[in-house]
C-alpha cells in the first residue's frame, strides 16, 4: 500500500447491517468499487462493503463502497 493511498477496510456483516439501517438505504444504493481495484484488501468478494478513510487536514472523512464486477 502506498503512503498516499487511503485506508480500505472490509466491513463485517454486522457492521454492514448497522450502516445500512443508520443511512436508511439498501446495499444497491451504495457507490460501487470494482473488484479489480488494487486498493481493495485481500479476500474481497462481490457485494462486500468497503470503508475508505481519507486524511484531509485534521479531518478524517469516511466513505463506503460496495464491491462490484
PyMOL Python script that loads the backbone (N, CA, C, O; Angstrom):
from pymol import cmd

cmd.read_pdbstr("""\
ATOM      1  N   UNK A   1       0.843  -1.178   0.000  1.00  0.00           N
ATOM      2  CA  UNK A   1       0.000   0.000   0.000  1.00  0.00           C
ATOM      3  C   UNK A   1       0.889   1.242   0.000  1.00  0.00           C
ATOM      4  O   UNK A   1       1.861   1.322   0.751  1.00  0.00           O
ATOM      5  N   UNK A   2       0.554   2.183  -0.828  1.00  0.00           N
ATOM      6  CA  UNK A   2       1.293   3.430  -0.928  1.00  0.00           C
ATOM      7  C   UNK A   2       0.929   4.347   0.233  1.00  0.00           C
ATOM      8  O   UNK A   2      -0.186   4.279   0.749  1.00  0.00           O
ATOM      9  N   UNK A   3       1.846   5.191   0.641  1.00  0.00           N
ATOM     10  CA  UNK A   3       1.628   6.074   1.781  1.00  0.00           C
ATOM     11  C   UNK A   3       0.491   7.073   1.529  1.00  0.00           C
ATOM     12  O   UNK A   3      -0.164   7.502   2.479  1.00  0.00           O
ATOM     13  N   UNK A   4       0.250   7.442   0.297  1.00  0.00           N
ATOM     14  CA  UNK A   4      -0.816   8.399  -0.020  1.00  0.00           C
ATOM     15  C   UNK A   4      -2.164   7.738  -0.278  1.00  0.00           C
ATOM     16  O   UNK A   4      -3.176   8.423  -0.428  1.00  0.00           O
ATOM     17  N   UNK A   5      -2.180   6.426  -0.330  1.00  0.00           N
ATOM     18  CA  UNK A   5      -3.427   5.700  -0.587  1.00  0.00           C
ATOM     19  C   UNK A   5      -4.303   5.683   0.661  1.00  0.00           C
ATOM     20  O   UNK A   5      -3.806   5.394   1.750  1.00  0.00           O
ATOM     21  N   UNK A   6      -5.597   5.987   0.529  1.00  0.00           N
ATOM     22  CA  UNK A   6      -6.489   5.933   1.691  1.00  0.00           C
ATOM     23  C   UNK A   6      -6.622   4.508   2.222  1.00  0.00           C
ATOM     24  O   UNK A   6      -6.466   3.539   1.479  1.00  0.00           O
ATOM     25  N   UNK A   7      -6.907   4.398   3.495  1.00  0.00           N
ATOM     26  CA  UNK A   7      -7.060   3.091   4.124  1.00  0.00           C
ATOM     27  C   UNK A   7      -8.388   2.461   3.704  1.00  0.00           C
ATOM     28  O   UNK A   7      -9.442   3.085   3.833  1.00  0.00           O
ATOM     29  N   UNK A   8      -8.335   1.224   3.200  1.00  0.00           N
ATOM     30  CA  UNK A   8      -9.512   0.469   2.781  1.00  0.00           C
ATOM     31  C   UNK A   8      -9.703  -0.699   3.738  1.00  0.00           C
ATOM     32  O   UNK A   8      -8.780  -1.487   3.948  1.00  0.00           O
ATOM     33  N   UNK A   9     -10.899  -0.818   4.322  1.00  0.00           N
ATOM     34  CA  UNK A   9     -11.200  -1.871   5.285  1.00  0.00           C
ATOM     35  C   UNK A   9     -12.497  -2.562   4.889  1.00  0.00           C
ATOM     36  O   UNK A   9     -13.487  -1.910   4.556  1.00  0.00           O
ATOM     37  N   UNK A  10     -12.478  -3.884   4.931  1.00  0.00           N
ATOM     38  CA  UNK A  10     -13.681  -4.667   4.644  1.00  0.00           C
ATOM     39  C   UNK A  10     -14.539  -4.719   5.911  1.00  0.00           C
ATOM     40  O   UNK A  10     -14.038  -5.052   6.985  1.00  0.00           O
ATOM     41  N   UNK A  11     -15.835  -4.390   5.788  1.00  0.00           N
ATOM     42  CA  UNK A  11     -16.733  -4.400   6.937  1.00  0.00           C
ATOM     43  C   UNK A  11     -17.276  -5.800   7.195  1.00  0.00           C
ATOM     44  O   UNK A  11     -17.457  -6.588   6.267  1.00  0.00           O
ATOM     45  N   UNK A  12     -17.532  -6.097   8.458  1.00  0.00           N
ATOM     46  CA  UNK A  12     -18.159  -7.359   8.855  1.00  0.00           C
ATOM     47  C   UNK A  12     -19.659  -7.263   8.570  1.00  0.00           C
ATOM     48  O   UNK A  12     -20.199  -6.159   8.496  1.00  0.00           O
ATOM     49  N   UNK A  13     -20.339  -8.403   8.410  1.00  0.00           N
ATOM     50  CA  UNK A  13     -21.780  -8.372   8.110  1.00  0.00           C
ATOM     51  C   UNK A  13     -22.598  -7.580   9.133  1.00  0.00           C
ATOM     52  O   UNK A  13     -23.553  -6.901   8.756  1.00  0.00           O
ATOM     53  N   UNK A  14     -22.242  -7.654  10.416  1.00  0.00           N
ATOM     54  CA  UNK A  14     -22.977  -6.894  11.443  1.00  0.00           C
ATOM     55  C   UNK A  14     -22.810  -5.388  11.225  1.00  0.00           C
ATOM     56  O   UNK A  14     -23.754  -4.615  11.391  1.00  0.00           O
ATOM     57  N   UNK A  15     -21.583  -4.986  10.846  1.00  0.00           N
ATOM     58  CA  UNK A  15     -21.317  -3.575  10.612  1.00  0.00           C
ATOM     59  C   UNK A  15     -22.081  -3.079   9.378  1.00  0.00           C
ATOM     60  O   UNK A  15     -22.547  -1.940   9.349  1.00  0.00           O
ATOM     61  N   UNK A  16     -22.204  -3.935   8.368  1.00  0.00           N
ATOM     62  CA  UNK A  16     -22.934  -3.565   7.157  1.00  0.00           C
ATOM     63  C   UNK A  16     -24.404  -3.336   7.485  1.00  0.00           C
ATOM     64  O   UNK A  16     -24.991  -2.343   7.056  1.00  0.00           O
ATOM     65  N   UNK A  17     -25.002  -4.255   8.247  1.00  0.00           N
ATOM     66  CA  UNK A  17     -26.412  -4.109   8.628  1.00  0.00           C
ATOM     67  C   UNK A  17     -26.638  -2.816   9.408  1.00  0.00           C
ATOM     68  O   UNK A  17     -27.611  -2.102   9.169  1.00  0.00           O
ATOM     69  N   UNK A  18     -25.740  -2.523  10.334  1.00  0.00           N
ATOM     70  CA  UNK A  18     -25.857  -1.308  11.146  1.00  0.00           C
ATOM     71  C   UNK A  18     -25.740  -0.057  10.269  1.00  0.00           C
ATOM     72  O   UNK A  18     -26.508   0.892  10.427  1.00  0.00           O
ATOM     73  N   UNK A  19     -24.778  -0.061   9.347  1.00  0.00           N
ATOM     74  CA  UNK A  19     -24.572   1.070   8.451  1.00  0.00           C
ATOM     75  C   UNK A  19     -25.801   1.318   7.573  1.00  0.00           C
ATOM     76  O   UNK A  19     -26.263   2.452   7.445  1.00  0.00           O
ATOM     77  N   UNK A  20     -26.322   0.249   6.972  1.00  0.00           N
ATOM     78  CA  UNK A  20     -27.474   0.389   6.092  1.00  0.00           C
ATOM     79  C   UNK A  20     -28.709   0.878   6.836  1.00  0.00           C
ATOM     80  O   UNK A  20     -29.491   1.661   6.296  1.00  0.00           O
ATOM     81  N   UNK A  21     -28.888   0.422   8.072  1.00  0.00           N
ATOM     82  CA  UNK A  21     -30.041   0.894   8.844  1.00  0.00           C
ATOM     83  C   UNK A  21     -29.864   2.342   9.286  1.00  0.00           C
ATOM     84  O   UNK A  21     -30.833   3.100   9.313  1.00  0.00           O
ATOM     85  N   UNK A  22     -28.630   2.738   9.634  1.00  0.00           N
ATOM     86  CA  UNK A  22     -28.376   4.133  10.024  1.00  0.00           C
ATOM     87  C   UNK A  22     -28.620   5.087   8.858  1.00  0.00           C
ATOM     88  O   UNK A  22     -29.194   6.162   9.034  1.00  0.00           O
ATOM     89  N   UNK A  23     -28.180   4.685   7.670  1.00  0.00           N
ATOM     90  CA  UNK A  23     -28.333   5.534   6.492  1.00  0.00           C
ATOM     91  C   UNK A  23     -29.692   5.370   5.817  1.00  0.00           C
ATOM     92  O   UNK A  23     -30.052   6.148   4.933  1.00  0.00           O
ATOM     93  N   UNK A  24     -30.446   4.349   6.242  1.00  0.00           N
ATOM     94  CA  UNK A  24     -31.760   4.047   5.691  1.00  0.00           C
ATOM     95  C   UNK A  24     -31.691   3.853   4.171  1.00  0.00           C
ATOM     96  O   UNK A  24     -32.462   4.444   3.414  1.00  0.00           O
ATOM     97  N   UNK A  25     -30.741   3.004   3.752  1.00  0.00           N
ATOM     98  CA  UNK A  25     -30.568   2.690   2.336  1.00  0.00           C
ATOM     99  C   UNK A  25     -30.399   1.190   2.166  1.00  0.00           C
ATOM    100  O   UNK A  25     -30.256   0.453   3.142  1.00  0.00           O
ATOM    101  N   UNK A  26     -30.418   0.752   0.920  1.00  0.00           N
ATOM    102  CA  UNK A  26     -30.144  -0.659   0.625  1.00  0.00           C
ATOM    103  C   UNK A  26     -28.711  -0.777   0.108  1.00  0.00           C
ATOM    104  O   UNK A  26     -28.074   0.222  -0.227  1.00  0.00           O
ATOM    105  N   UNK A  27     -28.225  -1.997   0.049  1.00  0.00           N
ATOM    106  CA  UNK A  27     -26.865  -2.254  -0.424  1.00  0.00           C
ATOM    107  C   UNK A  27     -26.670  -1.751  -1.852  1.00  0.00           C
ATOM    108  O   UNK A  27     -25.592  -1.271  -2.199  1.00  0.00           O
ATOM    109  N   UNK A  28     -27.699  -1.860  -2.671  1.00  0.00           N
ATOM    110  CA  UNK A  28     -27.616  -1.434  -4.074  1.00  0.00           C
ATOM    111  C   UNK A  28     -27.462   0.082  -4.221  1.00  0.00           C
ATOM    112  O   UNK A  28     -27.042   0.557  -5.276  1.00  0.00           O
ATOM    113  N   UNK A  29     -27.791   0.835  -3.189  1.00  0.00           N
ATOM    114  CA  UNK A  29     -27.710   2.293  -3.269  1.00  0.00           C
ATOM    115  C   UNK A  29     -26.330   2.840  -2.923  1.00  0.00           C
ATOM    116  O   UNK A  29     -26.075   4.030  -3.109  1.00  0.00           O
ATOM    117  N   UNK A  30     -25.440   1.993  -2.425  1.00  0.00           N
ATOM    118  CA  UNK A  30     -24.076   2.445  -2.139  1.00  0.00           C
ATOM    119  C   UNK A  30     -23.299   2.597  -3.441  1.00  0.00           C
ATOM    120  O   UNK A  30     -23.550   1.866  -4.399  1.00  0.00           O
ATOM    121  N   UNK A  31     -22.358   3.540  -3.487  1.00  0.00           N
ATOM    122  CA  UNK A  31     -21.497   3.648  -4.669  1.00  0.00           C
ATOM    123  C   UNK A  31     -20.687   2.369  -4.844  1.00  0.00           C
ATOM    124  O   UNK A  31     -20.488   1.617  -3.890  1.00  0.00           O
ATOM    125  N   UNK A  32     -20.226   2.129  -6.053  1.00  0.00           N
ATOM    126  CA  UNK A  32     -19.523   0.889  -6.379  1.00  0.00           C
ATOM    127  C   UNK A  32     -18.004   1.090  -6.433  1.00  0.00           C
ATOM    128  O   UNK A  32     -17.517   2.196  -6.666  1.00  0.00           O
ATOM    129  N   UNK A  33     -17.278   0.008  -6.214  1.00  0.00           N
ATOM    130  CA  UNK A  33     -15.835  -0.052  -6.437  1.00  0.00           C
ATOM    131  C   UNK A  33     -15.577  -1.377  -7.141  1.00  0.00           C
ATOM    132  O   UNK A  33     -16.115  -2.410  -6.743  1.00  0.00           O
ATOM    133  N   UNK A  34     -14.766  -1.351  -8.173  1.00  0.00           N
ATOM    134  CA  UNK A  34     -14.521  -2.564  -8.962  1.00  0.00           C
ATOM    135  C   UNK A  34     -13.666  -3.563  -8.188  1.00  0.00           C
ATOM    136  O   UNK A  34     -12.768  -3.185  -7.435  1.00  0.00           O
ATOM    137  N   UNK A  35     -13.961  -4.841  -8.389  1.00  0.00           N
ATOM    138  CA  UNK A  35     -13.223  -5.906  -7.717  1.00  0.00           C
ATOM    139  C   UNK A  35     -11.762  -5.926  -8.164  1.00  0.00           C
ATOM    140  O   UNK A  35     -10.901  -6.457  -7.463  1.00  0.00           O
ATOM    141  N   UNK A  36     -11.492  -5.355  -9.313  1.00  0.00           N
ATOM    142  CA  UNK A  36     -10.121  -5.315  -9.828  1.00  0.00           C
ATOM    143  C   UNK A  36      -9.310  -4.145  -9.268  1.00  0.00           C
ATOM    144  O   UNK A  36      -8.130  -4.008  -9.589  1.00  0.00           O
ATOM    145  N   UNK A  37      -9.921  -3.305  -8.441  1.00  0.00           N
ATOM    146  CA  UNK A  37      -9.225  -2.153  -7.866  1.00  0.00           C
ATOM    147  C   UNK A  37      -8.063  -2.640  -6.994  1.00  0.00           C
ATOM    148  O   UNK A  37      -8.282  -3.434  -6.079  1.00  0.00           O
ATOM    149  N   UNK A  38      -6.850  -2.189  -7.252  1.00  0.00           N
ATOM    150  CA  UNK A  38      -5.698  -2.672  -6.484  1.00  0.00           C
ATOM    151  C   UNK A  38      -5.696  -2.233  -5.015  1.00  0.00           C
ATOM    152  O   UNK A  38      -4.947  -2.791  -4.213  1.00  0.00           O
ATOM    153  N   UNK A  39      -6.504  -1.261  -4.655  1.00  0.00           N
ATOM    154  CA  UNK A  39      -6.534  -0.779  -3.273  1.00  0.00           C
ATOM    155  C   UNK A  39      -7.356  -1.679  -2.352  1.00  0.00           C
ATOM    156  O   UNK A  39      -7.266  -1.552  -1.131  1.00  0.00           O
ATOM    157  N   UNK A  40      -8.151  -2.579  -2.914  1.00  0.00           N
ATOM    158  CA  UNK A  40      -9.002  -3.448  -2.092  1.00  0.00           C
ATOM    159  C   UNK A  40      -8.169  -4.399  -1.238  1.00  0.00           C
ATOM    160  O   UNK A  40      -7.131  -4.891  -1.679  1.00  0.00           O
ATOM    161  N   UNK A  41      -8.630  -4.655  -0.010  1.00  0.00           N
ATOM    162  CA  UNK A  41      -7.930  -5.624   0.826  1.00  0.00           C
ATOM    163  C   UNK A  41      -8.062  -7.048   0.270  1.00  0.00           C
ATOM    164  O   UNK A  41      -8.909  -7.319  -0.582  1.00  0.00           O
ATOM    165  N   UNK A  42      -7.217  -7.940   0.764  1.00  0.00           N
ATOM    166  CA  UNK A  42      -7.264  -9.340   0.335  1.00  0.00           C
ATOM    167  C   UNK A  42      -8.612  -9.967   0.665  1.00  0.00           C
ATOM    168  O   UNK A  42      -9.299  -9.524   1.586  1.00  0.00           O
ATOM    169  N   UNK A  43      -8.987 -10.990  -0.080  1.00  0.00           N
ATOM    170  CA  UNK A  43     -10.192 -11.794   0.149  1.00  0.00           C
ATOM    171  C   UNK A  43     -11.500 -11.020   0.006  1.00  0.00           C
ATOM    172  O   UNK A  43     -12.491 -11.377   0.643  1.00  0.00           O
ATOM    173  N   UNK A  44     -11.525  -9.977  -0.808  1.00  0.00           N
ATOM    174  CA  UNK A  44     -12.775  -9.265  -1.055  1.00  0.00           C
ATOM    175  C   UNK A  44     -13.573 -10.004  -2.117  1.00  0.00           C
ATOM    176  O   UNK A  44     -13.017 -10.537  -3.077  1.00  0.00           O
ATOM    177  N   UNK A  45     -14.872 -10.024  -1.928  1.00  0.00           N
ATOM    178  CA  UNK A  45     -15.772 -10.667  -2.879  1.00  0.00           C
ATOM    179  C   UNK A  45     -16.829  -9.656  -3.302  1.00  0.00           C
ATOM    180  O   UNK A  45     -16.995  -8.610  -2.674  1.00  0.00           O
ATOM    181  N   UNK A  46     -17.541  -9.988  -4.378  1.00  0.00           N
ATOM    182  CA  UNK A  46     -18.603  -9.111  -4.862  1.00  0.00           C
ATOM    183  C   UNK A  46     -19.678  -8.974  -3.785  1.00  0.00           C
ATOM    184  O   UNK A  46     -20.045  -9.956  -3.140  1.00  0.00           O
ATOM    185  N   UNK A  47     -20.165  -7.785  -3.599  1.00  0.00           N
ATOM    186  CA  UNK A  47     -21.183  -7.362  -2.627  1.00  0.00           C
ATOM    187  C   UNK A  47     -20.627  -7.118  -1.223  1.00  0.00           C
ATOM    188  O   UNK A  47     -21.401  -6.830  -0.310  1.00  0.00           O
ATOM    189  N   UNK A  48     -19.317  -7.222  -1.024  1.00  0.00           N
ATOM    190  CA  UNK A  48     -18.728  -6.808   0.253  1.00  0.00           C
ATOM    191  C   UNK A  48     -18.785  -5.285   0.335  1.00  0.00           C
ATOM    192  O   UNK A  48     -18.824  -4.610  -0.693  1.00  0.00           O
ATOM    193  N   UNK A  49     -18.789  -4.745   1.541  1.00  0.00           N
ATOM    194  CA  UNK A  49     -18.793  -3.295   1.729  1.00  0.00           C
ATOM    195  C   UNK A  49     -17.418  -2.881   2.257  1.00  0.00           C
ATOM    196  O   UNK A  49     -16.887  -3.478   3.193  1.00  0.00           O
ATOM    197  N   UNK A  50     -16.865  -1.852   1.636  1.00  0.00           N
ATOM    198  CA  UNK A  50     -15.533  -1.357   1.962  1.00  0.00           C
ATOM    199  C   UNK A  50     -15.650   0.033   2.581  1.00  0.00           C
ATOM    200  O   UNK A  50     -16.360   0.902   2.075  1.00  0.00           O
ATOM    201  N   UNK A  51     -14.941   0.216   3.677  1.00  0.00           N
ATOM    202  CA  UNK A  51     -14.870   1.519   4.349  1.00  0.00           C
ATOM    203  C   UNK A  51     -13.561   2.168   3.916  1.00  0.00           C
ATOM    204  O   UNK A  51     -12.493   1.571   4.055  1.00  0.00           O
ATOM    205  N   UNK A  52     -13.642   3.392   3.390  1.00  0.00           N
ATOM    206  CA  UNK A  52     -12.467   4.116   2.913  1.00  0.00           C
ATOM    207  C   UNK A  52     -12.270   5.342   3.794  1.00  0.00           C
ATOM    208  O   UNK A  52     -13.149   6.198   3.891  1.00  0.00           O
ATOM    209  N   UNK A  53     -11.096   5.416   4.439  1.00  0.00           N
ATOM    210  CA  UNK A  53     -10.780   6.530   5.336  1.00  0.00           C
ATOM    211  C   UNK A  53      -9.697   7.394   4.699  1.00  0.00           C
ATOM    212  O   UNK A  53      -8.568   6.947   4.493  1.00  0.00           O
ATOM    213  N   UNK A  54     -10.054   8.623   4.394  1.00  0.00           N
ATOM    214  CA  UNK A  54      -9.099   9.568   3.819  1.00  0.00           C
ATOM    215  C   UNK A  54      -8.701  10.564   4.886  1.00  0.00           C
ATOM    216  O   UNK A  54      -9.503  10.914   5.751  1.00  0.00           O
ATOM    217  N   UNK A  55      -7.462  11.021   4.826  1.00  0.00           N
ATOM    218  CA  UNK A  55      -6.997  12.021   5.777  1.00  0.00           C
ATOM    219  C   UNK A  55      -6.919  13.357   5.055  1.00  0.00           C
ATOM    220  O   UNK A  55      -6.218  13.496   4.053  1.00  0.00           O
ATOM    221  N   UNK A  56      -7.643  14.331   5.573  1.00  0.00           N
ATOM    222  CA  UNK A  56      -7.706  15.648   4.974  1.00  0.00           C
ATOM    223  C   UNK A  56      -7.576  16.683   6.095  1.00  0.00           C
ATOM    224  O   UNK A  56      -8.485  16.848   6.908  1.00  0.00           O
ATOM    225  N   UNK A  57      -6.447  17.368   6.125  1.00  0.00           N
ATOM    226  CA  UNK A  57      -6.145  18.326   7.202  1.00  0.00           C
ATOM    227  C   UNK A  57      -6.288  17.624   8.552  1.00  0.00           C
ATOM    228  O   UNK A  57      -5.601  16.634   8.804  1.00  0.00           O
ATOM    229  N   UNK A  58      -7.147  18.109   9.401  1.00  0.00           N
ATOM    230  CA  UNK A  58      -7.342  17.472  10.706  1.00  0.00           C
ATOM    231  C   UNK A  58      -8.556  16.552  10.698  1.00  0.00           C
ATOM    232  O   UNK A  58      -8.837  15.882  11.691  1.00  0.00           O
ATOM    233  N   UNK A  59      -9.277  16.518   9.575  1.00  0.00           N
ATOM    234  CA  UNK A  59     -10.475  15.696   9.470  1.00  0.00           C
ATOM    235  C   UNK A  59     -10.122  14.308   8.941  1.00  0.00           C
ATOM    236  O   UNK A  59      -9.067  14.103   8.341  1.00  0.00           O
ATOM    237  N   UNK A  60     -11.025  13.365   9.178  1.00  0.00           N
ATOM    238  CA  UNK A  60     -10.854  12.007   8.674  1.00  0.00           C
ATOM    239  C   UNK A  60     -12.181  11.549   8.075  1.00  0.00           C
ATOM    240  O   UNK A  60     -12.900  10.759   8.686  1.00  0.00           O
ATOM    241  N   UNK A  61     -12.511  12.051   6.859  1.00  0.00           N
ATOM    242  CA  UNK A  61     -13.784  11.667   6.248  1.00  0.00           C
ATOM    243  C   UNK A  61     -13.820  10.176   5.904  1.00  0.00           C
ATOM    244  O   UNK A  61     -12.800   9.585   5.548  1.00  0.00           O
ATOM    245  N   UNK A  62     -15.008   9.579   6.016  1.00  0.00           N
ATOM    246  CA  UNK A  62     -15.191   8.152   5.757  1.00  0.00           C
ATOM    247  C   UNK A  62     -16.187   7.981   4.612  1.00  0.00           C
ATOM    248  O   UNK A  62     -17.226   8.639   4.574  1.00  0.00           O
ATOM    249  N   UNK A  63     -15.855   7.091   3.685  1.00  0.00           N
ATOM    250  CA  UNK A  63     -16.700   6.783   2.547  1.00  0.00           C
ATOM    251  C   UNK A  63     -16.941   5.285   2.513  1.00  0.00           C
ATOM    252  O   UNK A  63     -16.121   4.510   3.005  1.00  0.00           O
ATOM    253  N   UNK A  64     -18.053   4.878   1.940  1.00  0.00           N
ATOM    254  CA  UNK A  64     -18.383   3.459   1.842  1.00  0.00           C
ATOM    255  C   UNK A  64     -18.656   3.102   0.397  1.00  0.00           C
ATOM    256  O   UNK A  64     -19.293   3.863  -0.332  1.00  0.00           O
ATOM    257  N   UNK A  65     -18.175   1.945  -0.012  1.00  0.00           N
ATOM    258  CA  UNK A  65     -18.383   1.443  -1.369  1.00  0.00           C
ATOM    259  C   UNK A  65     -18.718  -0.037  -1.295  1.00  0.00           C
ATOM    260  O   UNK A  65     -18.289  -0.726  -0.369  1.00  0.00           O
ATOM    261  N   UNK A  66     -19.480  -0.531  -2.265  1.00  0.00           N
ATOM    262  CA  UNK A  66     -19.757  -1.946  -2.368  1.00  0.00           C
ATOM    263  C   UNK A  66     -18.980  -2.495  -3.567  1.00  0.00           C
ATOM    264  O   UNK A  66     -18.902  -1.854  -4.615  1.00  0.00           O
ATOM    265  N   UNK A  67     -18.414  -3.674  -3.400  1.00  0.00           N
ATOM    266  CA  UNK A  67     -17.589  -4.292  -4.430  1.00  0.00           C
ATOM    267  C   UNK A  67     -18.479  -4.833  -5.542  1.00  0.00           C
ATOM    268  O   UNK A  67     -19.454  -5.538  -5.282  1.00  0.00           O
ATOM    269  N   UNK A  68     -18.134  -4.499  -6.783  1.00  0.00           N
ATOM    270  CA  UNK A  68     -18.913  -4.979  -7.924  1.00  0.00           C
ATOM    271  C   UNK A  68     -17.954  -5.452  -9.025  1.00  0.00           C
ATOM    272  O   UNK A  68     -16.734  -5.340  -8.903  1.00  0.00           O
ATOM    273  N   UNK A  69     -18.540  -5.978 -10.094  1.00  0.00           N
ATOM    274  CA  UNK A  69     -17.743  -6.501 -11.211  1.00  0.00           C
ATOM    275  C   UNK A  69     -17.111  -5.376 -11.990  1.00  0.00           C
ATOM    276  O   UNK A  69     -16.404  -5.623 -12.967  1.00  0.00           O
TER     277      UNK A  69
END
""", "prot")
cmd.dss("prot")
cmd.show_as("cartoon", "prot")
cmd.util.cbc("prot")
cmd.orient("prot")
